[in-house]
Amino acid sequence: MSFISVFDVLGPNMIGPSSSHTAGAVAIALIAQKMISPPLKEVEFILYGSFAKTYKGHGTDRALLGGVMGFATDDTRIRDSFAIAEERGIAYRFTPNETETDIHPNTVDVKMVNGAGQTMTVRGESLGGGKVRIVGINGVQVDFTGEYSALIVVQQDRPGVVAHITKAISEAGVNIAFMRLFRDAKGGIAYTIVESDDKLPAGIQDRIRENPNVHDVMVVQD
């Protein structure tokens, strides 16, 4: 038997006319900005499918920009996100891509640059009802929703790295809900994504970084 939640019926608390085109857009960008160290200096949003066709009329542009500045779906500042981005010195642009069609209709690439010159590209899909899925990080295919606390480890694909990650998580008393490894090629860059029932404790990134094959560790949670 399947159950329908109140969330599914009413949708999320949000600013804007569409749970897919505004609330979902905010949620994707909000997750993305947690993967790069502040301050954010530049961002390009590459829009696909219906996002590319209707992003101005549905407020997807304001929603994405608000999300990447850390605004939640119901934050009234989303209406003024253009002006706020300019006040914060964030350069932004929106690039519709209507040539790639073999893709989810509500897809966006969030390409970010921070003050230190670090770059990060996150691809997300808006699934409806404010729910989203992150499907790409820096060109590597991944899959997580952001509904759980998530630990994202960027690593060299070497023996023992995953064992090191799970040992660090176990020692921190964290219960793993889901754990997946994504890679493009054997021995190359891989992403281990751990989703947890509980909040991830402070210091867990430093423990995982002790392995020399770990390049970066990101925590995505409220």
C-alpha positions in Angstrom: 0.0 0.0 0.0 1.3 3.5 -0.9 0.7 6.5 1.3 0.2 10.1 0.1 1.6 12.7 2.5 0.2 16.2 3.1 3.4 17.5 1.4 2.5 15.7 -1.8 -1.1 17.1 -1.8 -0.3 20.7 -0.8 3.2 21.1 -2.0 6.0 23.1 -0.4 5.9 26.5 1.2 7.3 28.6 -1.5 7.6 32.0 -3.2 6.5 31.8 -6.9 3.9 30.1 -9.0 5.3 26.6 -9.6 6.6 23.9 -7.4 8.7 22.5 -10.3 9.9 25.7 -11.7 10.4 27.8 -8.6 10.5 25.7 -5.4 12.4 22.9 -7.2 14.8 25.5 -8.7 15.5 27.0 -5.3 16.1 23.6 -3.8 18.7 22.6 -6.5 20.6 25.8 -6.2 20.5 25.7 -2.4 22.1 22.2 -2.4 24.6 23.3 -5.0 25.9 26.3 -3.1 26.7 24.0 -0.1 29.3 22.2 -2.2 31.6 25.2 -2.6 33.3 27.4 -0.1 32.0 31.0 0.2 32.1 33.6 -1.0 30.4 33.0 -4.3 31.7 35.3 -7.0 30.3 34.0 -10.3 27.5 31.7 -11.3 26.1 30.5 -14.6 22.8 28.6 -14.9 22.5 26.5 -18.0 18.9 25.6 -18.4 17.4 22.7 -20.3 14.0 21.5 -21.5 11.0 23.5 -20.1 13.4 25.4 -17.8 15.0 26.8 -20.9 11.7 27.8 -22.4 9.9 29.3 -19.4 12.5 30.4 -16.9 11.7 34.1 -17.1 7.9 33.8 -17.0 7.8 31.3 -14.1 10.4 33.0 -12.0 12.9 30.2 -12.3 15.7 32.7 -12.8 15.0 34.5 -9.5 14.5 31.2 -7.8 17.8 29.8 -8.9 19.7 32.9 -8.0 18.0 33.0 -4.6 18.8 29.4 -3.9 22.5 29.8 -4.8 22.6 32.7 -2.3 21.3 30.4 0.4 17.6 31.4 0.4 15.0 28.8 1.3 11.9 28.1 -0.9 9.7 30.4 1.2 12.2 33.3 1.6 10.6 36.5 0.4 14.0 37.8 -0.7 13.7 35.6 -3.7 11.6 38.3 -5.4 14.6 40.7 -5.1 17.3 38.1 -5.9 18.7 40.1 -8.9 19.3 43.2 -6.8 20.6 41.3 -3.9 23.1 39.4 -6.1 24.4 42.7 -7.5 24.7 44.1 -3.9 26.8 41.1 -3.0 29.0 41.4 -6.0 27.9 38.1 -7.6 28.1 38.0 -11.4 25.4 35.8 -12.8 24.0 34.8 -16.2 21.3 32.4 -17.5 22.1 30.3 -20.6 19.2 28.4 -22.2 20.3 25.2 -24.0 17.5 24.0 -26.3 19.8 21.7 -28.4 20.2 18.9 -25.8 16.8 17.2 -25.6 17.7 13.7 -24.2 17.5 15.0 -20.7 14.9 15.5 -17.9 12.7 18.5 -18.9 13.4 20.5 -15.7 17.2 20.3 -15.6 19.8 22.9 -14.8 23.6 23.0 -14.5 24.8 25.4 -11.7 28.3 26.4 -12.6 29.9 28.3 -9.7 33.2 30.1 -9.0 34.1 31.3 -5.5 36.5 34.0 -4.3 39.4 31.6 -4.2 38.9 30.6 -7.8 37.5 27.2 -7.0 35.0 25.9 -9.5 32.1 23.6 -9.1 29.3 22.4 -11.5 26.2 20.7 -10.1 23.4 19.3 -12.3 20.0 19.0 -10.8 16.5 17.9 -11.9 13.3 19.3 -10.5 10.9 16.4 -10.1 7.7 18.2 -9.0 6.2 19.1 -5.6 9.5 20.8 -4.7 11.4 17.6 -4.8 14.7 17.4 -6.6 17.5 15.1 -7.6 21.2 15.9 -8.0 22.5 13.9 -10.9 25.9 15.4 -11.7 28.9 16.9 -10.0 31.7 18.2 -12.2 30.6 16.0 -15.0 30.5 12.8 -13.0 27.1 11.2 -12.9 25.7 10.9 -9.3 22.3 10.4 -7.7 21.0 11.9 -4.4 18.0 13.9 -3.3 19.2 16.2 -0.6 16.4 15.0 1.7 19.0 13.4 4.0 22.2 14.8 5.4 24.8 14.0 2.8 28.5 13.5 2.9 30.2 13.8 -0.5 33.8 12.5 -0.8 35.9 13.4 -3.8 38.6 10.7 -4.1 41.0 8.8 -6.2 39.5 5.5 -7.1 42.0 3.4 -5.1 41.6 0.3 -2.8 40.9 1.0 0.8 39.4 4.5 0.4 35.8 3.4 0.8 36.8 1.3 3.9 38.4 4.3 5.4 35.3 6.4 4.8 33.0 3.8 6.4 35.3 3.4 9.4 35.3 7.2 10.0 31.6 7.3 9.8 31.1 4.3 12.1 33.5 5.8 14.7 31.5 9.0 14.6 28.3 7.1 15.5 26.5 7.9 12.3 23.9 5.6 10.9 24.1 5.2 7.1 20.9 5.3 5.2 22.4 5.0 1.7 25.9 4.8 0.4 27.0 4.8 -3.3 30.2 5.2 -5.3 30.2 6.9 -8.7 33.1 7.1 -11.1 33.7 7.7 -14.8 36.7 5.3 -15.1 38.6 2.8 -13.0 41.4 4.5 -11.1 40.2 8.0 -11.9 38.2 10.5 -9.8 35.3 9.0 -7.9 32.6 10.4 -5.7 31.4 8.5 -2.6 28.0 9.8 -1.4 26.8 8.8 2.0 23.3 9.8 3.1 22.6 9.7 6.8 19.5 9.5 9.0 21.2 11.8 11.5 23.1 15.2 11.3 26.7 14.7 10.4 29.0 15.7 13.3 31.6 18.5 13.1 35.0 17.2 12.4 34.0 14.2 10.3 35.5 15.9 7.1 38.9 16.2 8.8 38.9 12.6 9.8 38.1 11.4 6.2 40.7 13.8 4.7 43.4 11.8 6.6 43.5 9.4 3.7 45.9 10.7 1.0 43.6 9.5 -1.8 40.8 11.8 -0.6 40.8 15.2 -2.4 37.8 16.9 -0.9 34.9 16.3 1.5 31.6 18.2 1.4 28.7 18.1 3.8 25.3 19.0 2.5 22.7 19.3 5.3 20.4 21.9 6.9 
